């Protein structure tokens, strides 16, 4: 079982647009990473996002390439300052691979909670439009791999 954690792409500053949509570059980086990851043959059942426009748009870019069977939807508990324990319950109940699109520091804290049991112990560094794959092991979760825009030439 694997879980895919994606940090949203680069967004416009709040002073320019309070909704903070993706910049052109942020969308292009998300596109490049999504295209690359889709080429790996990864099968995900659903993509969940925080509901913030930048995360929703990033999730939609990944969905265009990954074709999740149950689509894309908003999920409470994925906002920047949310408690990662809430989403951990969802992950623990999941029977098929999920992709979660969100924000820092939440994603970093969630990865740390799953891998080390301590949400304050950083285990991986996220990058905008990047993806981190965590795999379930006999003893918990481990970081399997990560892809950032620079690796795929974005």
C-alpha positions as CSV (number, residue, x, y, z in Angstrom):
1,X,0.0,0.0,0.0
2,X,1.3,3.4,-0.9
3,X,0.2,7.0,-0.1
4,X,1.3,9.9,-2.4
5,X,1.8,13.3,-0.8
6,X,1.9,16.3,-3.1
7,X,2.6,19.9,-2.2
8,X,0.6,22.3,-4.3
9,X,2.4,24.2,-7.1
10,X,3.6,27.7,-6.9
11,X,0.7,30.1,-6.3
12,X,0.2,33.8,-6.8
13,X,0.9,36.0,-3.8
14,X,-2.1,36.9,-1.7
15,X,-1.5,40.6,-2.5
16,X,-2.0,39.8,-6.2
17,X,-5.0,37.5,-5.9
18,X,-6.5,36.6,-2.5
19,X,-7.7,33.2,-3.9
20,X,-4.0,32.3,-4.7
21,X,-4.4,30.3,-7.9
22,X,-1.4,28.6,-9.4
23,X,1.0,30.7,-11.3
24,X,1.8,29.8,-14.9
25,X,5.1,28.3,-13.7
26,X,3.4,26.5,-10.8
27,X,0.9,24.9,-13.2
28,X,3.7,23.9,-15.7
29,X,5.8,22.3,-12.9
30,X,2.8,20.3,-11.6
31,X,2.1,19.2,-15.2
32,X,5.6,18.0,-15.7
33,X,5.7,16.0,-12.4
34,X,2.2,14.6,-13.0
35,X,3.1,13.5,-16.6
36,X,6.3,11.9,-15.3
37,X,4.6,10.1,-12.4
38,X,1.7,8.9,-14.6
39,X,4.4,7.3,-16.9
40,X,5.5,5.2,-13.9
41,X,2.2,3.3,-14.1
42,X,1.0,4.3,-10.6
43,X,-2.6,3.4,-9.9
44,X,-4.4,5.6,-7.4
45,X,-8.0,5.4,-6.5
46,X,-8.7,8.9,-5.4
47,X,-7.1,12.4,-5.1
48,X,-8.0,14.5,-2.0
49,X,-7.1,18.2,-1.6
50,X,-7.5,20.8,1.0
51,X,-10.1,22.9,-0.8
52,X,-7.8,25.9,-1.2
53,X,-7.6,26.9,-4.8
54,X,-3.9,26.2,-5.3
55,X,-4.3,22.7,-3.9
56,X,-7.5,22.0,-5.9
57,X,-5.8,23.2,-9.2
58,X,-2.8,21.0,-8.5
59,X,-5.0,18.0,-7.7
60,X,-6.9,18.6,-11.0
61,X,-3.6,18.6,-13.0
62,X,-2.5,15.3,-11.4
63,X,-6.0,13.8,-12.0
64,X,-5.8,14.7,-15.8
65,X,-2.7,12.4,-16.0
66,X,-3.4,9.8,-13.3
67,X,-7.2,9.2,-13.9
68,X,-8.1,8.2,-10.3
69,X,-11.1,5.9,-10.4
70,X,-13.0,7.8,-7.7
71,X,-12.0,11.2,-8.9
72,X,-10.9,14.3,-7.0
73,X,-12.5,15.7,-3.9
74,X,-12.0,18.2,-1.1
75,X,-11.1,16.7,2.3
76,X,-11.1,18.5,5.7
77,X,-7.8,18.1,7.6
78,X,-5.4,19.0,4.8
79,X,-5.0,22.7,5.4
80,X,-1.6,24.1,6.4
81,X,-2.1,24.1,10.2
82,X,-4.4,21.1,10.5
83,X,-3.5,18.3,12.9
84,X,-2.0,15.4,10.9
85,X,-3.5,12.9,13.3
86,X,-6.9,13.5,11.7
87,X,-5.7,12.5,8.2
88,X,-3.7,9.6,9.6
89,X,-7.0,7.9,10.6
90,X,-8.1,8.2,6.9
91,X,-4.8,6.7,5.7
92,X,-5.0,3.9,8.3
93,X,-8.4,2.9,7.0
94,X,-7.5,3.2,3.3
95,X,-7.4,-0.1,1.4
96,X,-6.2,1.4,-1.9
97,X,-3.5,4.0,-2.8
98,X,-4.5,7.6,-2.2
99,X,-3.0,10.9,-3.3
100,X,-3.2,13.9,-0.9
101,X,-2.6,17.4,-2.2
102,X,-1.9,20.0,0.4
103,X,0.4,22.5,2.1
104,X,3.3,23.0,4.4
105,X,3.7,22.5,7.3
106,X,0.9,20.0,7.3
107,X,2.4,17.6,4.7
108,X,5.8,17.6,6.4
109,X,4.1,16.9,9.8
110,X,2.0,14.1,8.3
111,X,4.9,12.4,6.7
112,X,6.9,12.7,10.0
113,X,3.9,11.3,12.0
114,X,3.6,8.3,9.6
115,X,7.3,7.5,9.3
116,X,8.6,8.3,12.8
117,X,5.5,8.6,15.0
118,X,6.5,12.2,15.8
119,X,4.9,15.0,13.7
120,X,7.7,17.4,14.7
121,X,10.6,15.3,13.5
122,X,11.1,16.2,9.8
123,X,11.7,13.1,7.7
124,X,11.5,14.5,4.2
125,X,11.8,18.0,2.6
126,X,8.9,18.9,0.3
127,X,9.1,21.1,-2.8
128,X,6.2,22.9,-4.6
129,X,4.6,20.6,-7.2
130,X,6.7,17.7,-5.8
131,X,5.5,14.3,-4.8
132,X,6.6,12.0,-2.0
133,X,5.6,8.3,-2.0
134,X,5.2,6.6,1.4
135,X,4.9,2.9,1.5
136,X,3.4,0.7,4.2
137,X,5.8,-1.7,5.8
138,X,5.5,-4.4,8.4
139,X,6.6,-1.9,11.1
140,X,4.8,1.2,9.8
141,X,5.5,3.6,6.9
142,X,8.7,4.5,5.0
143,X,9.7,7.0,2.4
144,X,9.9,5.1,-0.9
145,X,10.8,7.9,-3.3
146,X,10.2,11.5,-4.2
147,X,10.1,13.5,-7.4
148,X,10.6,17.2,-7.6
149,X,10.1,19.4,-10.7
150,X,13.9,19.8,-11.2
151,X,14.3,16.0,-11.7
152,X,11.8,15.9,-14.5
153,X,13.2,19.0,-16.2
154,X,10.5,21.5,-15.2
